[in-house]
Structure formats: structure tokens, C-alpha cells
Amino acid sequence: MSVETSAAERKPAAPRRSAARRLRKDPQALITGALLLVIVVLGVLAPLLAGHGPNDSSLDAVNATTGTPGYPLGGDHSGRDIWARLLFSIRTSAVSAVLATAVALMVGVTFGLVGGYFGRRVRGLTEWVFSLIMTFPGILLLVVLMPVTGGDYRVTMAIFGLLLSPSVYRLVRNLVVGVRNELYVDAARVSGLPVRRILRRHVLVVVRGPIVIATAFLMGSAIGVQSGLAFLGVGSTTVPSFGAMISEGFRNLYVDPWQFAWPAFLLGIITASLVLLGNALRDALEGSRPKPVKVATPARRVPEAGEPTDALLTVRDLAIAYPTPSGELREVVSGVSLTVAAGEAVGVAGESGSGKTQTAFAVLGLLPAEAVVTRGSVRLHGRELLGLGERELRGIRGRSIAYVPQEPMSNLDPSFTVGAQLVEGVRASCGVTRREAKKRVLALLAQVGIQAPERTFRSYPHQISGGMAQRVLIAGAVASEPALLIADEPTTALDVTVQAEILDLLRDLQRDSGMAVLLVTHNFGVVADICDRVVVMRQGEVVETDTTANVLHEPAHPYTRTLLESILDGSSLRTDPPVAITARREP
């Protein structure tokens, strides 16, 4: 039994089921949820449960005590049924909460996703707009606009929702800024998914926990503001409300204190239950997923450059710089040039910090926002990639260029099954139906050596091993039959046995499909196993480019010799010729 198979046979609960199980076992969630459910049901059934209308009055019921026939909670100073007014006040509070919260969430979450995901210009514009909204005096504005709204509390609550939206915007924006750098978000972008789908499925679902607790506070705030306005006598006097009842009960406090106590008690129960339930939901949702790992922010800035070439990929004189604290630009990649022919495997080798991953990210259009491409050209099939917009790059990523990352587990979204993520990528890159995409994904999982494709398809990332996760990502990468596969240290996070299996898989896929491979690695053993040519980098520069055989047997640069001497032992050299040593020389 393989490592992948034994790992997949473990069956921990799925994240969503775990969250539901936590809620069922949380007394706080059960009690508050039950209380709110009972209160909402009472409000919905108010016309059936109340013996009188909320504004019906009777002289016989003026200040009637609790238990008076037909008036179970007594009557107020106008002879209206307190029980009936409480039930109809629940409906008023529920409508107020839903309206204000819906407007706040629609505006705040939408612009929070946009402001947090996109660059500084978009974020600056959204910041300015919501800062302007925050300058408005909320309660005073609602009172001033009362003649415009005609005293309709529903319109007032919709306006209040707009005033609440800046708090939601800032919460969501800050969360998205942290999540947008996740490796699985980068993987979704590389697979060619549109931004709206990435935001909806891979970003929003991760930040939903804090939004849930914010929603509970928003609903409580909306109910409190509506009640406060009614307490002050702002709005229609015919609309039953907790605030109006508390105001009337306060004026009649020495006659019958219960007229004040009933609405105050029920209003407190509703707002407290909303907050406590929101906390319970947040804890359940946040506890069902691992904490995110931060990486760099994807973006790019580019000039025009480049020379025509017949090679599949041509990188010419590429230079990438980052600003220092003093404002000056410091180059981390300086004048890198390399070519990859169709069907060829080229390795980019060097120690950490040599600039090999930065070069690969420049090809993919995934450089951090701070990065500045000061010169150079990156061409695929003769088409300049530097300077293309996000929409144009989406048409290339996942189709012409595919990517296999270093950390397979971090590039799979823990919120979705393996199959759901692969189907999503295949549909985006190949334009097929969901059924066709599933069929293709199952075939690919079998092709990459997964023994139980159906079971893996239904599994969540935490239910599979690292080696199987890497196979899954390779399957997703080759689904659209790309011309070029960029593999960034694809075996570093795996044990030696699985490393060999992954390299064999990449070699077989390259041979069967004819795709080119650009392999980023620090391991010359990997280079010898799979690469036709190798580009050696040091401190952002290319120091040597030659066939794998020449570099391994007769390195021309002292740095290359140093790297080889640090990993090779003359007494334990293999005697059989490496697989890729017979590769052709670079013209």
C-alpha cells in the first residue's frame, strides 16, 4: 500500500460537518439560537396569537394589570394590549435588522473584497469614499432625513445600513489583504480563474467567520437604533416598536412598572442572543480551517522589450528591483536571459536568494506589488507577456502556461474538496461542462498515479498526504495540456521516495504530451534526472547555461563547481548514465 493510499484511507470529518458538530455541542449556540427562533416565530405568528391589533385601544384596558381577561400582560395607558404590541414589535425589529444588515453587508463586503484584493489605486478610492461616509453624523442624519423618508422606518433602516457599511468595509478589506497572499489563491489565479470567482469561492469563504460575528452586531445595532428613534418619538406613532413601548412605560413607571419591564426585557434578550450566537458561529467556522500562511502580494509592472525568437519561451535581459527603505531600487534579478524550446526540460538552479523563483513569477505575471521590472522581455510563442493586464494573463495562465508549486498542501483550499477545486480549474481553462470536467479530472487523477481517483476526488486536502497533494496539483496543471509547465521546487517538501515518484511522473507526462518544462530547483540531482539543459543563477544573475551533461561533468563557472562539490561525493558517484544526460546541446 502506497503512502498516498494509506493517508487517504483516514476519514476525519469534513470541515463543514465539523463546524455543524461544534454548533450542536455548544450550549451557547443552542440556547441563543433556540431563543431567537422562538422569538422570531412569535413575531411571524403575531396576527394569530394576538387577540387585538397593536393599536386597538379600549377604555376598559387602560393600565390593566397582568392577567386581565383578554390582556395577558395587561394594558398600557392608552388601553392597548401590551402582549399584542410586543408581538408586533418583534416584527418591526426583525425587518429593521434584516434591512440595515443586508444593505451594510452588500455594500461593505463587496467593496471590502475589491479594496483588499486589488492594488493601491483601487484601495485608495474605496478608502476615500467610505471615510467620507463615516464623517456623517448617523443618528442626526436619520432624524434630519425623517421628512424625506416620510417616517417610514424601513427606508430609515436602509439608510442606516449604508452608514454602517464603512465598518464592514474595513473589516473585510483587512481580512482580504491577509488572505489574498495565500498560495492557494495564487494557484487559483495561475489556473486562469476570473477574479470574481476567486473572490467568491477562495477569499470570501475564508474571511466569513469575522463577517458572521459582525453581522450579529450589525443586527443588534439596527434594532437598537430603530428602538432609540422610536423612544425619541421620531417616526410614525402607529408602528409598534420596543422603543415606543419603553418610552410609554417609562412615563407610566410609577403606575405600572411592568409596562416598562416587558419591552426592555425582550429587547435585551434579542440583542444579547444575537451577539452570543454570532460568537458561537464565528468560533465554529474559524475552528474548522487551518490558519493561513502569508506570502507575497501578486502584481506586476513592466516595460516594452524583447527580441523575436522561435523558442517557446524567451526571457531576455530581465531585471527585477524592489524599493529599499530609502526609496532607491535594488535589483534582485539582473539581466537574466534564457530560452525553453517546445518539448524541452530546462532547469533553473541556484541557492536560496539567487532569483530563480522571481524569474519564474515574472513569467507567470505573479510578482509582488512592490516589484518593478526595470528592463527586459518575456515572450511566449513570440508574444510579449510583460505589460499584459490581468484579463489577458488569465487567458494564458492555466492554458498555455501551467504552474506546480513548492508547497502542495498550502495551494489547496481547505474549504473545498479536491475534486471541486480541480473541476473549477478545468472548467475555467477548458470551457467544458461540469460533468465533462469531472470525467476529465478522474481520468487525470488516474493518469498521475492515484490509485483511488473517486475517493481522492471526494476528499478534502487534510485527508490526503503531501505526495498525493502534489500529484493532484500536477493533474490540475496538465489538465488543459499546456505548452509550458513551470515547476517551482516540486519535490522539496516531499520525502525521498515520493520525490522519485514525482520526478518519474513529470518525465512521463512530458514525454507523452510533448510539453516543455521549466524546473526551478536548488537540487542538481533533480536537474540530472529530468533536465535537458540547466541555467545556473547566483545573486540574481545567470552565471552559466549549458546542457546538463556539460554542466555536471565540466562546469565552466567557479560557482557551479562550488555547488556541485558541496553535494557530490567522488566516492559515491553513480556509474550508470543519468536519464537526461544524452540531451541535445543548446544551439
N, C-alpha and C positions, 0 to 999 in steps of 0.2 A: 504494500500500500504506500503511495507516494505521500510526501509531506503535505501537498495541497489537498489530497483526498481526505486524509485524516483530520485536517483542520476544518474542512467543510462539513464533516460529519457532526461537529459540535453544533448544537442548536440552541444558542442563547436566544432570549426573547428579542423580537424586533423592537427598535426604538419607540415606535408609536404605541405598540402594545405595552411596553414598559411604562410609558407615561400614563396610559389609561389605568394600569395596575396601581401605580403610585397614587393616583387620584382616588381610586376606590378604597385604598388603605389609609388615606389621610383623613382623620376625623374633622379637621378644619374645613377641608373641601366638602366633605359630605354634609356637615351641619349647615354651613353657609349656603351651599348650593340648594339644599332642601328648603331652607328658609326663603330664599329668593324665589324658588319655584312656587312655593305655596302662596307667597305674596302676589306674584305675577298672575297666578291662576285666579286668585280672589279678584284682582283688578279686571281680568278678562270676563269673569262671570258676574261683574258688578250689577248689570241690569237684572240678572236673575236672583241674586242674593239680597239686593237692597229692596226693602219694602216701599221705599219712597224715592223720588228723584232727588238729586243733590241740592236742588234749590227750592224744593217744595217746603212750605212752612205751614205751621198750624199754631194757633194761639194756645191750644192745649199742651203743646210740646215745648213751650218757652221755658228754658232752663230745667227741662225734665231730668230727673235723676236716672242713674244707671238701673236698668231692669224695668223701666216703664213699658207697659204693653205696647208693642209696635215700634218701640225705640230702645233696642237692647243696650246701647251705650248712652242713652239719654238724648236730650235736645240742646241746641245752643240758644243764645239769647234772642235769635230770630225765629225760634221754633222749628229749625231744620234738623233732620235726622243725622246725628254725628256718625253713626255706622255707615249710612249711605254716602256721606261726604268723604269718609275715609276710603271707601272702596273706589269711588270715582277719582279721588286724589291720586291713588296708585296709578290709574291710567294716565293722568296728566304727567306724573313724574316719569313713567316709563317712556311716553312719547318724547318728553323733553330730553331724557338721557339718550335715546336712540338717535334723535335728530342731531343734537350737538356733537355727539361722539362720532357719528357717521361722517359729518362734514369735516370735523377735525382730522379724522384718520385718512379720509380720501385726499385731502389737501396735504396734510403733513407727511404722510407716508410716501405719497407719490413724489413730492419734491425732495423729501429726505433721501430717497433712493437715488434720484437724479443728482442732487447736490453732493452726495457722498461718493458716488461711483465715477462721475466724470471729473474733468480737470478743474483747474483753479478758476478759469473764467466763468464756467457754469456755476461753480460753487459760490463765487463772489456775487454773481447776480442774485441767486436764491437767498444768500445771506442778507443782501441789502433789502430785498422785498420783505422777508419775514422780520427783520429788525424794524422795518417801518411799521409793520402790523403790530409789533409789540409795544410801540410807543403810544398806541391808542389807549385811553383810559376805559377799560372794559365795561364796568357797571355803569359809569356815567354815560358812555356812548349808547348803551342799551336803553337807558332812561330817555336820553335826548331823541333817539330814533323811535320812541314809542308812538308819536303821532304818525310817523311814516308807516309803521307796521300795523297800525290800527288796533293796537293792543292784543294782537294775535300772538300768543305765547310760542306757537310753532315757528313763526318767522323770526321771533326774537331768539329762540334757541338755535336756529340755523346760523344767525349772525354770530351768536356766542361761540358756535363751533368753529367759525372762521377765526375768531380771536384766540381760540385755544390751539389752533394749528401750529403756531411757531414752536410751542413746547414739544409737540410730536415731531416736527421737522428736525429740531436739534437733536433729539434722542435718536431718531432713525439715521440721520446723517452721521453722527459719531459712531454708531454701530457699523454702518456700511463702510466707513473709512477703514475700520479694522478688519472687516470680513473680505473686502474686495481684493486683498492681497493674498488670500488663501490659494494654495496650489491647485485645489480642485476648481476654483474659479478661473485660474489661468488655463487649466486643462479644458474647461468648457469653452473659453474664448478660442483656444487653438483648434478645437473641433469644429469651429465655424458657427456656433450658436449665435442667434441675434441677441442684442443687448437686452431687449425686453424679456426674453425667456431666461437669460442668465439672472436678471434681477428678480424675476418672479419665482423661479424654481431653486436657484442656488444661493441667492443672497437673502431674499425676504424670509424664506423658511428658517434661516439660521438666526435671524435677529428677532424672530416673532415673540420670544419669551418676554423681553422687556416691553414690547408693544402690548402684550396681554395685560401686564400689570398697569401700564399707563392707561389702557382702555378702562380698567376698573376705576382708576382715579378720575378719569375724564367723566365717566358716567355719574360718579358721586358728585363731582363739581357741578355738572349740569343740573342735577336735581337740587343741589344746594342753592345755586344761583336763581333757578326758577322759583324756588320756595322763598328766597330772600326778596326777590322782586314782588312777589305776591304779599309778603309780610309788610312791605312798604306801601302796599296799595297801588303798585304800578301794574297796569294791565286790566283786563276785563274782570269785573267783580262776579260775573256769572260762571267763571271757570273754577271748579273745585280744586283746591290746592292745599298741601300741607302748610305752606306759609300763611295763606289766608286764615286757615283754621287756628294756627298758633297765635296769630295776631288777635283774632277774635277771642280766643281763650285767655290770652294774656290780659285783655281789657276786662274779662269777667272772672279773673283769677280768684277773687275773694268770695264770689258767689258759688262757683263750682270749679275747683281746681282740675277736675278730670277733663274738662273741655280743653284745657291746655296740655294735659299729660298724654292723652291718646295720640294726637298727631305728632307730638315731639318724640314720643317713644317709637312710633312706627318709622318716622323719618330717620332716627338714629339707627334702628335695626337695618334698614335698607342700605344706608351708606357704609356702615361698618361691615356688613356682609359682602358688599361689592369689593371693598379693599382686601378683606381676608381671603375671599375666593380668588381674586386676582393674584395674590401672593402664592396661594397653593398651586394655581395653574402655572405660574411662572417657574416655580421650583420643579414641578413635574416635567415641563418642557425643557428647561435648561439642563436638568439632570439626565436627559435621555441622549445626549450627544457629547462627544469629547470637545475639549477646549480647542479653539482654532490656533494655528501656528502662523505667525506673521512672516510675510516675505515682502519683496519689493513691489512698488506700485507700477503696474504696466502702463506704458505710454511711449511716445517716440517723437523726436524732432529730427528732420533730415534735409540735406541739400541735394541738388541735382548733380550727378556724376556718373562715371562708368564708361566702359568701352564695350563694343559689341563682341559677342563670343558665341561659339556654337556649343559650349558646355551647357549642361542642365542648370547648374548653379555657378555663378561667378561673383566672387567678392573681390573688389579692387580697392586698395588703399583705404580701408575702413578705419576711421578714428572715432573713438567714443570718449567723451570727457564728462566729468562731474564737477560741480562748483565746490570750492573749498569754503570754509567759514569766512575767509576774507573776500569772497566773491569771485576769485580767479578760477579758471577752469583747469582741472588737472586731468590729463589723458590717462585712461586705464587700458585703452586699446589704441595702438599707434600703427597705422599703415598696414593692416592685415590684408593679405591677398591670398586667395585660394580658389580652386575650381573643383567641381564634382561633376563627372560625366554621367550620363544615363547608365544605370546598372552598376555603377562603381561604388565601392565602400571606402570612404576616406575617414581616417581618424584624426581628431584634433587633440593632441596630447600635451600635457604640461602639469606642473604642480598647481596647488590651490593659489588663486590670485593671478594666474597667468593671463586671464582674459578670454579663456576658451568659451565659457558659458555666456559671457557678454556678447561674444561674436555670434553664438547660436541664437540668442534672444534678439539680436539685431535682424537676423534673417527672418525670424518669426514676427517681428514687429511688437515685441513684448518688453522693450527696455523700460526701466523705471522712469517716472515723470521727470526726475532731476537730470536724467541723461541727455546729453547734447551730442548728436552726430556732427562733428565738425567738418568732416570731408568723407569722400568715398562713395562707393556704389555697391548695391546688392541686386543682382539680376537673376531672375528665374525664367528659363526659356527666352532669354533676351529682354524680358520686361523688368523695368526698374521697380523695385519694391520700396525703396526708401522714399518717403513722401506720400505714400498712399494713405487714404483715410481708412477709418475703421470699417466702413461698409465694404470697401474694395478688398481689404485684408481678409474679411470674413469669407469672401468668395475664393480665397486662396488657401487659408488655413483649413485643415481637415479634408481638403480636396487634392490640391497639388502638393502641399506640404503637410506632413503629419508629425506629431511630437510624442516621444516616450520620455517621461520624466524620471528623475532620480528616486523620488520617494513615492512609491506606488500607493501606499495607504493614504497619504495626505492628498492625493489627487482624485480620490473617490469621495463623493459627497456622502457623509454618514447618514443623511436623512432619507436616501433613496436606495432601492435595491440595485444590484449590479446590472441586472437586465434593463431596468428603467433608464439608467444612465446611458447604457450602450445604445438602446433603441433611440433615445433622444438624439444622440450624436449622429447615428446613421440616417435618421430622417432629415436632419438638418443638412448633412453633406451630400446625401444621395437623392433626396426628394422622393422617397418611396412611402408607401402607406405603413401604418403601424404593424399590420400583420406581416407584410413583406420584410420590414425591418427586423421583427422578432425572428423570423425564419433565418434571415441572413446572420443575425447575431449568434444564434445557436450553432449555425454551421461554422462561424468563425471561432467560437469557443472550442469546438471540437478540433478545428484545424490547428489551434495553438497548443494543443495537447492537454486540455482539461478533460478529465475522464467522465465527469458527470455534468454536461453542459446545462441540463434543465435545472438541476439543483443549484448550481452556481448562479444561473440566471435569476433565481428567486431569492438568493442570499443577499444580506446586507454586507457592506465592506468589513465589519468587525467579525463576520462569520467565516472569512476566508484567510488564508495565510498570505505572507508577503510575496512568495513566489507566484501564487495563483493570482494575486492582485496585479503583479507585473504582466502576467500573461493576459489578463483581462484588458489592461491598458494597451498592450500591443495589438490585441484583437480589435479594439476600438480604433486604433491608429491606422491599421491597414484596411479597415472596412471600405473606405472609398477608393482603394487602390491608388494611393498617392504616388507621384513620381519621385518624391524625396521624403525620406524618413529621417528626422533628427532625433537621435537617442542621446540624452544627457545623463551620463553615468548610469546606465540602465541596470547595472549589476552591483553597484556599490553597497546597497542596503540588504543584499541577499547573502546567504551562506555559500560556501564554495561549490557545493553540489548543485544548488539551484542556479548559481551563476553559469555553470557549464551548460545547463539545460536551456537557459535563456539565450545564450550565445548561439547554441545549435539552432534554436528556433528562429532567431534573426537571420542566420545564414540560410536556412531553408526557405524562409519567406522571401528573402532577396533573390535567391536562385529561381524560385517558382514564379515570382511576379515581375522580376526584372527591375524593381525599384532601386534607386540609389539610396545610400545610407551615409549620413554624416554623423559619426560617432564621437561624442565628447567624452574624454576619459583621462585619467591620470595613470592608468594601468597599461603598461606596454605588453603584458600578457594578453589582454583583451585585443590590443592592436594587432598582435601577431596572429591571433586566432581568426580574425574576421576581416581585417582591413587590407585593401589593395595598396593604398598609399597612406602616408602619415604626414601631418603638418605639426611641427613641434613649436610650441609657443612658450615665451618667457617674458614676464613683466609687460604683457600687452603687445609683444612683437613676435613675428614669425622668425625663428632662427634657422629652421631647416625644413625643406619639403622634398620628399623623395619617395620611392617605393618602400614598402615595408621591409623587404629583404635587404635593401641597401642601408636603410637606417639602422636595422638591428645588427647587421654584420659589419658595416663600415660607416658608422656615424661621422658626419663631417664637422659638426659643431661641438665644441668642448662641453656645452651644457647638455647636449643629447648624450654624450658619453658619460657625463656625471649621473644623469638619470638612469641610464642602463646599468652602470656599475653599482648603483645603490639598490637595485632589485635583482640583479643576476649574480649567480654564484658559479664560477667556472667549473667547479667540481660537480655540479648537478644540472648541467645543461642537457636538454632533451636531445636525443640523437636523431629521431625521426623528423622529417621536414615539416614545419608548420603548414597548416592548410592554405594560408593566404600568401605564402612566400613566393609562389610562382606567378604572382600578379604582374601585369604589364607595367612597363616604365611609363612615367608621365612624359608626354610629348613635349 
